[in-house]
Amino acid sequence: MINIIVAPGIGEFNLQNNKFTIEHKNITLNELLKDLIIDKNQVGAILINGIPKKFTQKVEDNCEIYILPILGGG
């Protein structure tokens, strides 16, 4: 099982539907974003168990994935 948390501000996700669990698949984070219909250009970082990962990283079983938006500011 994979726990996914999508930060507010990404795609159609909001505070009511931003946390969910899916079955583990042998896919990369890029492929996961496609499955979730999330535009990669909206994503600033993806954390697996709190550690930043590249989009080419394979999804691990029994993990928590946090998808963060691009942050702005100055």
Buried (B, 14 or more C-beta within 10 A) or exposed (E): EBBBBBBEBBBEBEEEEBEEEBEEEEEBBBBBBEEBEBEEEBBBEBBBEEEEBEEEBEBEEEBBBBBBBEEEEE
